């Protein structure tokens, strides 16, 4: 019997896949120590971003059981 392919749970918690197949993630640095950061920095880090195509294969290996 073959082994099941497991999803990396740490990656699955940080990454969302849209219906069209884009991979969305939140940038780092938006949780704490916000007093020191400028409003522009906080606003830019509070929005989801799409994953660049260069990282696509790395993420695909970490979350194999999703439609990509």
mmCIF file of the N, C-alpha and C atoms, coordinates in Angstrom:
data_MODEL
# 
_entry.id   MODEL 
# 
loop_
_atom_site.group_PDB 
_atom_site.id 
_atom_site.type_symbol 
_atom_site.label_atom_id 
_atom_site.label_alt_id 
_atom_site.label_comp_id 
_atom_site.label_asym_id 
_atom_site.label_entity_id 
_atom_site.label_seq_id 
_atom_site.pdbx_PDB_ins_code 
_atom_site.Cartn_x 
_atom_site.Cartn_y 
_atom_site.Cartn_z 
_atom_site.occupancy 
_atom_site.B_iso_or_equiv 
_atom_site.pdbx_formal_charge 
_atom_site.auth_seq_id 
_atom_site.auth_comp_id 
_atom_site.auth_asym_id 
_atom_site.auth_atom_id 
_atom_site.pdbx_PDB_model_num 
ATOM 1   N N  . UNK A 1 1  ? 0.842   -1.179 0.000   1.00 0.00 ? 1  UNK A N  1 
ATOM 2   C CA . UNK A 1 1  ? 0.000   0.000  0.000   1.00 0.00 ? 1  UNK A CA 1 
ATOM 3   C C  . UNK A 1 1  ? 0.889   1.244  0.000   1.00 0.00 ? 1  UNK A C  1 
ATOM 4   N N  . UNK A 1 2  ? 0.511   2.215  -0.800  1.00 0.00 ? 2  UNK A N  1 
ATOM 5   C CA . UNK A 1 2  ? 1.277   3.452  -0.874  1.00 0.00 ? 2  UNK A CA 1 
ATOM 6   C C  . UNK A 1 2  ? 1.010   4.335  0.338   1.00 0.00 ? 2  UNK A C  1 
ATOM 7   N N  . UNK A 1 3  ? 1.991   5.130  0.672   1.00 0.00 ? 3  UNK A N  1 
ATOM 8   C CA . UNK A 1 3  ? 1.796   6.110  1.738   1.00 0.00 ? 3  UNK A CA 1 
ATOM 9   C C  . UNK A 1 3  ? 1.004   7.294  1.210   1.00 0.00 ? 3  UNK A C  1 
ATOM 10  N N  . UNK A 1 4  ? 0.238   7.907  2.085   1.00 0.00 ? 4  UNK A N  1 
ATOM 11  C CA . UNK A 1 4  ? -0.514  9.097  1.703   1.00 0.00 ? 4  UNK A CA 1 
ATOM 12  C C  . UNK A 1 4  ? 0.419   10.297 1.635   1.00 0.00 ? 4  UNK A C  1 
ATOM 13  N N  . UNK A 1 5  ? 0.115   11.220 0.746   1.00 0.00 ? 5  UNK A N  1 
ATOM 14  C CA . UNK A 1 5  ? 0.872   12.464 0.666   1.00 0.00 ? 5  UNK A CA 1 
ATOM 15  C C  . UNK A 1 5  ? 0.276   13.410 1.702   1.00 0.00 ? 5  UNK A C  1 
ATOM 16  N N  . UNK A 1 6  ? 1.101   13.865 2.616   1.00 0.00 ? 6  UNK A N  1 
ATOM 17  C CA . UNK A 1 6  ? 0.601   14.733 3.675   1.00 0.00 ? 6  UNK A CA 1 
ATOM 18  C C  . UNK A 1 6  ? 0.825   16.201 3.335   1.00 0.00 ? 6  UNK A C  1 
ATOM 19  N N  . UNK A 1 7  ? -0.115  17.020 3.763   1.00 0.00 ? 7  UNK A N  1 
ATOM 20  C CA . UNK A 1 7  ? -0.008  18.467 3.612   1.00 0.00 ? 7  UNK A CA 1 
ATOM 21  C C  . UNK A 1 7  ? 0.776   19.017 4.791   1.00 0.00 ? 7  UNK A C  1 
ATOM 22  N N  . UNK A 1 8  ? 1.643   19.972 4.533   1.00 0.00 ? 8  UNK A N  1 
ATOM 23  C CA . UNK A 1 8  ? 2.330   20.650 5.639   1.00 0.00 ? 8  UNK A CA 1 
ATOM 24  C C  . UNK A 1 8  ? 1.344   21.608 6.274   1.00 0.00 ? 8  UNK A C  1 
ATOM 25  N N  . UNK A 1 9  ? 0.991   21.341 7.511   1.00 0.00 ? 9  UNK A N  1 
ATOM 26  C CA . UNK A 1 9  ? -0.061  22.132 8.154   1.00 0.00 ? 9  UNK A CA 1 
ATOM 27  C C  . UNK A 1 9  ? 0.367   23.577 8.364   1.00 0.00 ? 9  UNK A C  1 
ATOM 28  N N  . UNK A 1 10 ? 1.659   23.832 8.560   1.00 0.00 ? 10 UNK A N  1 
ATOM 29  C CA . UNK A 1 10 ? 2.112   25.210 8.742   1.00 0.00 ? 10 UNK A CA 1 
ATOM 30  C C  . UNK A 1 10 ? 1.896   26.018 7.466   1.00 0.00 ? 10 UNK A C  1 
ATOM 31  N N  . UNK A 1 11 ? 2.125   25.403 6.317   1.00 0.00 ? 11 UNK A N  1 
ATOM 32  C CA . UNK A 1 11 ? 1.899   26.087 5.047   1.00 0.00 ? 11 UNK A CA 1 
ATOM 33  C C  . UNK A 1 11 ? 0.412   26.263 4.778   1.00 0.00 ? 11 UNK A C  1 
ATOM 34  N N  . UNK A 1 12 ? -0.374  25.271 5.120   1.00 0.00 ? 12 UNK A N  1 
ATOM 35  C CA . UNK A 1 12 ? -1.818  25.337 4.867   1.00 0.00 ? 12 UNK A CA 1 
ATOM 36  C C  . UNK A 1 12 ? -2.482  26.440 5.685   1.00 0.00 ? 12 UNK A C  1 
ATOM 37  N N  . UNK A 1 13 ? -1.947  26.730 6.859   1.00 0.00 ? 13 UNK A N  1 
ATOM 38  C CA . UNK A 1 13 ? -2.516  27.785 7.696   1.00 0.00 ? 13 UNK A CA 1 
ATOM 39  C C  . UNK A 1 13 ? -2.192  29.175 7.157   1.00 0.00 ? 13 UNK A C  1 
ATOM 40  N N  . UNK A 1 14 ? -1.075  29.307 6.458   1.00 0.00 ? 14 UNK A N  1 
ATOM 41  C CA . UNK A 1 14 ? -0.621  30.621 6.006   1.00 0.00 ? 14 UNK A CA 1 
ATOM 42  C C  . UNK A 1 14 ? -1.009  30.949 4.574   1.00 0.00 ? 14 UNK A C  1 
ATOM 43  N N  . UNK A 1 15 ? -1.468  29.959 3.822   1.00 0.00 ? 15 UNK A N  1 
ATOM 44  C CA . UNK A 1 15 ? -1.704  30.137 2.389   1.00 0.00 ? 15 UNK A CA 1 
ATOM 45  C C  . UNK A 1 15 ? -3.138  29.790 2.050   1.00 0.00 ? 15 UNK A C  1 
ATOM 46  N N  . UNK A 1 16 ? -3.763  30.603 1.217   1.00 0.00 ? 16 UNK A N  1 
ATOM 47  C CA . UNK A 1 16 ? -5.109  30.332 0.728   1.00 0.00 ? 16 UNK A CA 1 
ATOM 48  C C  . UNK A 1 16 ? -5.064  30.284 -0.791  1.00 0.00 ? 16 UNK A C  1 
ATOM 49  N N  . UNK A 1 17 ? -5.822  29.362 -1.379  1.00 0.00 ? 17 UNK A N  1 
ATOM 50  C CA . UNK A 1 17 ? -5.889  29.244 -2.830  1.00 0.00 ? 17 UNK A CA 1 
ATOM 51  C C  . UNK A 1 17 ? -7.244  29.770 -3.278  1.00 0.00 ? 17 UNK A C  1 
ATOM 52  N N  . UNK A 1 18 ? -7.243  30.684 -4.243  1.00 0.00 ? 18 UNK A N  1 
ATOM 53  C CA . UNK A 1 18 ? -8.489  31.264 -4.737  1.00 0.00 ? 18 UNK A CA 1 
ATOM 54  C C  . UNK A 1 18 ? -9.144  30.306 -5.731  1.00 0.00 ? 18 UNK A C  1 
ATOM 55  N N  . UNK A 1 19 ? -10.342 30.632 -6.143  1.00 0.00 ? 19 UNK A N  1 
ATOM 56  C CA . UNK A 1 19 ? -11.057 29.801 -7.095  1.00 0.00 ? 19 UNK A CA 1 
ATOM 57  C C  . UNK A 1 19 ? -10.386 29.743 -8.451  1.00 0.00 ? 19 UNK A C  1 
ATOM 58  N N  . UNK A 1 20 ? -9.699  30.814 -8.817  1.00 0.00 ? 20 UNK A N  1 
ATOM 59  C CA . UNK A 1 20 ? -9.020  30.838 -10.112 1.00 0.00 ? 20 UNK A CA 1 
ATOM 60  C C  . UNK A 1 20 ? -7.623  30.216 -10.049 1.00 0.00 ? 20 UNK A C  1 
ATOM 61  N N  . UNK A 1 21 ? -7.191  29.772 -8.850  1.00 0.00 ? 21 UNK A N  1 
ATOM 62  C CA . UNK A 1 21 ? -5.897  29.097 -8.727  1.00 0.00 ? 21 UNK A CA 1 
ATOM 63  C C  . UNK A 1 21 ? -4.758  29.967 -8.254  1.00 0.00 ? 21 UNK A C  1 
ATOM 64  N N  . UNK A 1 22 ? -5.028  31.228 -7.917  1.00 0.00 ? 22 UNK A N  1 
ATOM 65  C CA . UNK A 1 22 ? -3.959  32.076 -7.385  1.00 0.00 ? 22 UNK A CA 1 
ATOM 66  C C  . UNK A 1 22 ? -3.694  31.681 -5.942  1.00 0.00 ? 22 UNK A C  1 
ATOM 67  N N  . UNK A 1 23 ? -2.458  31.853 -5.514  1.00 0.00 ? 23 UNK A N  1 
ATOM 68  C CA . UNK A 1 23 ? -2.079  31.564 -4.132  1.00 0.00 ? 23 UNK A CA 1 
ATOM 69  C C  . UNK A 1 23 ? -1.928  32.890 -3.411  1.00 0.00 ? 23 UNK A C  1 
ATOM 70  N N  . UNK A 1 24 ? -2.700  33.077 -2.337  1.00 0.00 ? 24 UNK A N  1 
ATOM 71  C CA . UNK A 1 24 ? -2.689  34.318 -1.571  1.00 0.00 ? 24 UNK A CA 1 
ATOM 72  C C  . UNK A 1 24 ? -2.021  34.068 -0.216  1.00 0.00 ? 24 UNK A C  1 
ATOM 73  N N  . UNK A 1 25 ? -1.309  35.088 0.264   1.00 0.00 ? 25 UNK A N  1 
ATOM 74  C CA . UNK A 1 25 ? -0.675  34.988 1.573   1.00 0.00 ? 25 UNK A CA 1 
ATOM 75  C C  . UNK A 1 25 ? -0.631  36.370 2.206   1.00 0.00 ? 25 UNK A C  1 
ATOM 76  N N  . UNK A 1 26 ? -0.452  36.400 3.516   1.00 0.00 ? 26 UNK A N  1 
ATOM 77  C CA . UNK A 1 26 ? -0.285  37.657 4.239   1.00 0.00 ? 26 UNK A CA 1 
ATOM 78  C C  . UNK A 1 26 ? 1.205   37.875 4.473   1.00 0.00 ? 26 UNK A C  1 
ATOM 79  N N  . UNK A 1 27 ? 1.718   39.080 4.233   1.00 0.00 ? 27 UNK A N  1 
ATOM 80  C CA . UNK A 1 27 ? 3.139   39.327 4.474   1.00 0.00 ? 27 UNK A CA 1 
ATOM 81  C C  . UNK A 1 27 ? 3.456   39.320 5.970   1.00 0.00 ? 27 UNK A C  1 
ATOM 82  N N  . UNK A 1 28 ? 4.724   39.152 6.283   1.00 0.00 ? 28 UNK A N  1 
ATOM 83  C CA . UNK A 1 28 ? 5.131   39.116 7.683   1.00 0.00 ? 28 UNK A CA 1 
ATOM 84  C C  . UNK A 1 28 ? 5.162   40.516 8.271   1.00 0.00 ? 28 UNK A C  1 
ATOM 85  N N  . UNK A 1 29 ? 5.146   40.590 9.585   1.00 0.00 ? 29 UNK A N  1 
ATOM 86  C CA . UNK A 1 29 ? 5.320   41.870 10.270  1.00 0.00 ? 29 UNK A CA 1 
ATOM 87  C C  . UNK A 1 29 ? 4.044   42.654 10.462  1.00 0.00 ? 29 UNK A C  1 
ATOM 88  N N  . UNK A 1 30 ? 2.895   41.999 10.559  1.00 0.00 ? 30 UNK A N  1 
ATOM 89  C CA . UNK A 1 30 ? 1.650   42.748 10.731  1.00 0.00 ? 30 UNK A CA 1 
ATOM 90  C C  . UNK A 1 30 ? 0.916   42.381 12.012  1.00 0.00 ? 30 UNK A C  1 
ATOM 91  N N  . UNK A 1 31 ? 1.609   41.705 12.941  1.00 0.00 ? 31 UNK A N  1 
ATOM 92  C CA . UNK A 1 31 ? 0.928   41.252 14.144  1.00 0.00 ? 31 UNK A CA 1 
ATOM 93  C C  . UNK A 1 31 ? 1.243   42.062 15.399  1.00 0.00 ? 31 UNK A C  1 
ATOM 94  N N  . UNK A 1 32 ? 2.482   42.392 15.613  1.00 0.00 ? 32 UNK A N  1 
ATOM 95  C CA . UNK A 1 32 ? 2.821   43.088 16.859  1.00 0.00 ? 32 UNK A CA 1 
ATOM 96  C C  . UNK A 1 32 ? 3.913   44.104 16.608  1.00 0.00 ? 32 UNK A C  1 
ATOM 97  N N  . UNK A 1 33 ? 4.189   44.907 17.629  1.00 0.00 ? 33 UNK A N  1 
ATOM 98  C CA . UNK A 1 33 ? 5.123   46.046 17.547  1.00 0.00 ? 33 UNK A CA 1 
ATOM 99  C C  . UNK A 1 33 ? 4.664   47.029 16.478  1.00 0.00 ? 33 UNK A C  1 
ATOM 100 N N  . UNK A 1 34 ? 3.385   47.333 16.469  1.00 0.00 ? 34 UNK A N  1 
ATOM 101 C CA . UNK A 1 34 ? 2.838   48.201 15.435  1.00 0.00 ? 34 UNK A CA 1 
ATOM 102 C C  . UNK A 1 34 ? 3.006   49.684 15.765  1.00 0.00 ? 34 UNK A C  1 
ATOM 103 N N  . UNK A 1 35 ? 3.352   50.013 17.007  1.00 0.00 ? 35 UNK A N  1 
ATOM 104 C CA . UNK A 1 35 ? 3.529   51.421 17.379  1.00 0.00 ? 35 UNK A CA 1 
ATOM 105 C C  . UNK A 1 35 ? 4.709   52.038 16.638  1.00 0.00 ? 35 UNK A C  1 
ATOM 106 N N  . UNK A 1 36 ? 5.734   51.223 16.392  1.00 0.00 ? 36 UNK A N  1 
ATOM 107 C CA . UNK A 1 36 ? 6.953   51.737 15.768  1.00 0.00 ? 36 UNK A CA 1 
ATOM 108 C C  . UNK A 1 36 ? 6.803   51.914 14.265  1.00 0.00 ? 36 UNK A C  1 
ATOM 109 N N  . UNK A 1 37 ? 5.837   51.242 13.676  1.00 0.00 ? 37 UNK A N  1 
ATOM 110 C CA . UNK A 1 37 ? 5.727   51.220 12.219  1.00 0.00 ? 37 UNK A CA 1 
ATOM 111 C C  . UNK A 1 37 ? 4.861   52.369 11.716  1.00 0.00 ? 37 UNK A C  1 
ATOM 112 N N  . UNK A 1 38 ? 5.190   52.855 10.541  1.00 0.00 ? 38 UNK A N  1 
ATOM 113 C CA . UNK A 1 38 ? 4.423   53.957 9.963   1.00 0.00 ? 38 UNK A CA 1 
ATOM 114 C C  . UNK A 1 38 ? 3.079   53.457 9.458   1.00 0.00 ? 38 UNK A C  1 
ATOM 115 N N  . UNK A 1 39 ? 2.142   54.386 9.271   1.00 0.00 ? 39 UNK A N  1 
ATOM 116 C CA . UNK A 1 39 ? 0.810   53.986 8.803   1.00 0.00 ? 39 UNK A CA 1 
ATOM 117 C C  . UNK A 1 39 ? 0.885   53.363 7.420   1.00 0.00 ? 39 UNK A C  1 
ATOM 118 N N  . UNK A 1 40 ? 1.788   53.852 6.597   1.00 0.00 ? 40 UNK A N  1 
ATOM 119 C CA . UNK A 1 40 ? 1.933   53.297 5.247   1.00 0.00 ? 40 UNK A CA 1 
ATOM 120 C C  . UNK A 1 40 ? 2.383   51.840 5.308   1.00 0.00 ? 40 UNK A C  1 
ATOM 121 N N  . UNK A 1 41 ? 3.347   51.554 6.193   1.00 0.00 ? 41 UNK A N  1 
ATOM 122 C CA . UNK A 1 41 ? 3.838   50.193 6.348   1.00 0.00 ? 41 UNK A CA 1 
ATOM 123 C C  . UNK A 1 41 ? 2.745   49.280 6.869   1.00 0.00 ? 41 UNK A C  1 
ATOM 124 N N  . UNK A 1 42 ? 2.001   49.753 7.878   1.00 0.00 ? 42 UNK A N  1 
ATOM 125 C CA . UNK A 1 42 ? 0.942   48.928 8.455   1.00 0.00 ? 42 UNK A CA 1 
ATOM 126 C C  . UNK A 1 42 ? -0.151  48.648 7.440   1.00 0.00 ? 42 UNK A C  1 
ATOM 127 N N  . UNK A 1 43 ? -0.492  49.632 6.640   1.00 0.00 ? 43 UNK A N  1 
ATOM 128 C CA . UNK A 1 43 ? -1.545  49.444 5.642   1.00 0.00 ? 43 UNK A CA 1 
ATOM 129 C C  . UNK A 1 43 ? -1.106  48.468 4.558   1.00 0.00 ? 43 UNK A C  1 
ATOM 130 N N  . UNK A 1 44 ? 0.148   48.550 4.151   1.00 0.00 ? 44 UNK A N  1 
ATOM 131 C CA . UNK A 1 44 ? 0.611   47.661 3.088   1.00 0.00 ? 44 UNK A CA 1 
ATOM 132 C C  . UNK A 1 44 ? 0.753   46.225 3.571   1.00 0.00 ? 44 UNK A C  1 
ATOM 133 N N  . UNK A 1 45 ? 1.062   46.048 4.848   1.00 0.00 ? 45 UNK A N  1 
ATOM 134 C CA . UNK A 1 45 ? 1.219   44.697 5.383   1.00 0.00 ? 45 UNK A CA 1 
ATOM 135 C C  . UNK A 1 45 ? -0.101  44.081 5.824   1.00 0.00 ? 45 UNK A C  1 
ATOM 136 N N  . UNK A 1 46 ? -1.172  44.837 5.772   1.00 0.00 ? 46 UNK A N  1 
ATOM 137 C CA . UNK A 1 46 ? -2.470  44.330 6.214   1.00 0.00 ? 46 UNK A CA 1 
ATOM 138 C C  . UNK A 1 46 ? -3.292  43.746 5.073   1.00 0.00 ? 46 UNK A C  1 
ATOM 139 N N  . UNK A 1 47 ? -2.756  43.754 3.860   1.00 0.00 ? 47 UNK A N  1 
ATOM 140 C CA . UNK A 1 47 ? -3.490  43.251 2.702   1.00 0.00 ? 47 UNK A CA 1 
ATOM 141 C C  . UNK A 1 47 ? -2.855  41.964 2.203   1.00 0.00 ? 47 UNK A C  1 
ATOM 142 N N  . UNK A 1 48 ? -3.683  41.061 1.698   1.00 0.00 ? 48 UNK A N  1 
ATOM 143 C CA . UNK A 1 48 ? -3.150  39.826 1.146   1.00 0.00 ? 48 UNK A CA 1 
ATOM 144 C C  . UNK A 1 48 ? -2.454  40.089 -0.177  1.00 0.00 ? 48 UNK A C  1 
ATOM 145 N N  . UNK A 1 49 ? -1.457  39.274 -0.468  1.00 0.00 ? 49 UNK A N  1 
ATOM 146 C CA . UNK A 1 49 ? -0.694  39.400 -1.700  1.00 0.00 ? 49 UNK A CA 1 
ATOM 147 C C  . UNK A 1 49 ? -0.722  38.077 -2.451  1.00 0.00 ? 49 UNK A C  1 
ATOM 148 N N  . UNK A 1 50 ? -0.473  38.157 -3.751  1.00 0.00 ? 50 UNK A N  1 
ATOM 149 C CA . UNK A 1 50 ? -0.393  36.928 -4.532  1.00 0.00 ? 50 UNK A CA 1 
ATOM 150 C C  . UNK A 1 50 ? 1.049   36.435 -4.529  1.00 0.00 ? 50 UNK A C  1 
ATOM 151 N N  . UNK A 1 51 ? 1.197   35.152 -4.541  1.00 0.00 ? 51 UNK A N  1 
ATOM 152 C CA . UNK A 1 51 ? 2.515   34.539 -4.519  1.00 0.00 ? 51 UNK A CA 1 
ATOM 153 C C  . UNK A 1 51 ? 3.179   34.680 -5.884  1.00 0.00 ? 51 UNK A C  1 
ATOM 154 N N  . UNK A 1 52 ? 4.458   35.043 -5.940  1.00 0.00 ? 52 UNK A N  1 
ATOM 155 C CA . UNK A 1 52 ? 5.135   35.127 -7.232  1.00 0.00 ? 52 UNK A CA 1 
ATOM 156 C C  . UNK A 1 52 ? 5.271   33.744 -7.876  1.00 0.00 ? 52 UNK A C  1 
ATOM 157 N N  . UNK A 1 53 ? 5.342   33.724 -9.191  1.00 0.00 ? 53 UNK A N  1 
ATOM 158 C CA . UNK A 1 53 ? 5.409   32.450 -9.913  1.00 0.00 ? 53 UNK A CA 1 
ATOM 159 C C  . UNK A 1 53 ? 6.687   31.684 -9.605  1.00 0.00 ? 53 UNK A C  1 
ATOM 160 N N  . UNK A 1 54 ? 7.736   32.370 -9.177  1.00 0.00 ? 54 UNK A N  1 
ATOM 161 C CA . UNK A 1 54 ? 8.991   31.684 -8.867  1.00 0.00 ? 54 UNK A CA 1 
ATOM 162 C C  . UNK A 1 54 ? 8.860   30.774 -7.646  1.00 0.00 ? 54 UNK A C  1 
ATOM 163 N N  . UNK A 1 55 ? 7.931   31.073 -6.738  1.00 0.00 ? 55 UNK A N  1 
ATOM 164 C CA . UNK A 1 55 ? 7.727   30.257 -5.531  1.00 0.00 ? 55 UNK A CA 1 
ATOM 165 C C  . UNK A 1 55 ? 6.616   29.232 -5.695  1.00 0.00 ? 55 UNK A C  1 
ATOM 166 N N  . UNK A 1 56 ? 6.001   29.189 -6.853  1.00 0.00 ? 56 UNK A N  1 
ATOM 167 C CA . UNK A 1 56 ? 4.815   28.357 -7.065  1.00 0.00 ? 56 UNK A CA 1 
ATOM 168 C C  . UNK A 1 56 ? 5.099   26.873 -6.829  1.00 0.00 ? 56 UNK A C  1 
ATOM 169 N N  . UNK A 1 57 ? 6.217   26.360 -7.372  1.00 0.00 ? 57 UNK A N  1 
ATOM 170 C CA . UNK A 1 57 ? 6.519   24.932 -7.243  1.00 0.00 ? 57 UNK A CA 1 
ATOM 171 C C  . UNK A 1 57 ? 6.845   24.530 -5.816  1.00 0.00 ? 57 UNK A C  1 
ATOM 172 N N  . UNK A 1 58 ? 7.477   25.425 -5.048  1.00 0.00 ? 58 UNK A N  1 
ATOM 173 C CA . UNK A 1 58 ? 7.777   25.110 -3.652  1.00 0.00 ? 58 UNK A CA 1 
ATOM 174 C C  . UNK A 1 58 ? 6.494   24.951 -2.842  1.00 0.00 ? 58 UNK A C  1 
ATOM 175 N N  . UNK A 1 59 ? 5.541   25.838 -3.056  1.00 0.00 ? 59 UNK A N  1 
ATOM 176 C CA . UNK A 1 59 ? 4.289   25.781 -2.314  1.00 0.00 ? 59 UNK A CA 1 
ATOM 177 C C  . UNK A 1 59 ? 3.441   24.607 -2.782  1.00 0.00 ? 59 UNK A C  1 
ATOM 178 N N  . UNK A 1 60 ? 3.507   24.317 -4.068  1.00 0.00 ? 60 UNK A N  1 
ATOM 179 C CA . UNK A 1 60 ? 2.734   23.202 -4.616  1.00 0.00 ? 60 UNK A CA 1 
ATOM 180 C C  . UNK A 1 60 ? 3.150   21.879 -3.961  1.00 0.00 ? 60 UNK A C  1 
ATOM 181 N N  . UNK A 1 61 ? 4.433   21.740 -3.640  1.00 0.00 ? 61 UNK A N  1 
ATOM 182 C CA . UNK A 1 61 ? 4.919   20.536 -2.977  1.00 0.00 ? 61 UNK A CA 1 
ATOM 183 C C  . UNK A 1 61 ? 4.453   20.474 -1.528  1.00 0.00 ? 61 UNK A C  1 
ATOM 184 N N  . UNK A 1 62 ? 4.241   21.622 -0.902  1.00 0.00 ? 62 UNK A N  1 
ATOM 185 C CA . UNK A 1 62 ? 3.855   21.640 0.505   1.00 0.00 ? 62 UNK A CA 1 
ATOM 186 C C  . UNK A 1 62 ? 2.357   21.429 0.716   1.00 0.00 ? 62 UNK A C  1 
ATOM 187 N N  . UNK A 1 63 ? 1.544   21.846 -0.262  1.00 0.00 ? 63 UNK A N  1 
ATOM 188 C CA . UNK A 1 63 ? 0.092   21.627 -0.154  1.00 0.00 ? 63 UNK A CA 1 
ATOM 189 C C  . UNK A 1 63 ? -0.381  20.863 -1.390  1.00 0.00 ? 63 UNK A C  1 
ATOM 190 N N  . UNK A 1 64 ? -0.104  19.554 -1.436  1.00 0.00 ? 64 UNK A N  1 
ATOM 191 C CA . UNK A 1 64 ? -0.371  18.778 -2.644  1.00 0.00 ? 64 UNK A CA 1 
ATOM 192 C C  . UNK A 1 64 ? -1.844  18.471 -2.893  1.00 0.00 ? 64 UNK A C  1 
ATOM 193 N N  . UNK A 1 65 ? -2.684  18.491 -1.878  1.00 0.00 ? 65 UNK A N  1 
ATOM 194 C CA . UNK A 1 65 ? -4.068  18.059 -2.038  1.00 0.00 ? 65 UNK A CA 1 
ATOM 195 C C  . UNK A 1 65 ? -5.021  19.209 -2.341  1.00 0.00 ? 65 UNK A C  1 
ATOM 196 N N  . UNK A 1 66 ? -4.541  20.236 -3.006  1.00 0.00 ? 66 UNK A N  1 
ATOM 197 C CA . UNK A 1 66 ? -5.389  21.369 -3.385  1.00 0.00 ? 66 UNK A CA 1 
ATOM 198 C C  . UNK A 1 66 ? -5.380  21.523 -4.899  1.00 0.00 ? 66 UNK A C  1 
ATOM 199 N N  . UNK A 1 67 ? -6.400  22.188 -5.418  1.00 0.00 ? 67 UNK A N  1 
ATOM 200 C CA . UNK A 1 67 ? -6.452  22.447 -6.856  1.00 0.00 ? 67 UNK A CA 1 
ATOM 201 C C  . UNK A 1 67 ? -5.562  23.636 -7.164  1.00 0.00 ? 67 UNK A C  1 
ATOM 202 N N  . UNK A 1 68 ? -4.541  23.421 -7.938  1.00 0.00 ? 68 UNK A N  1 
ATOM 203 C CA . UNK A 1 68 ? -3.645  24.504 -8.354  1.00 0.00 ? 68 UNK A CA 1 
ATOM 204 C C  . UNK A 1 68 ? -3.504  24.498 -9.853  1.00 0.00 ? 68 UNK A C  1 
# 
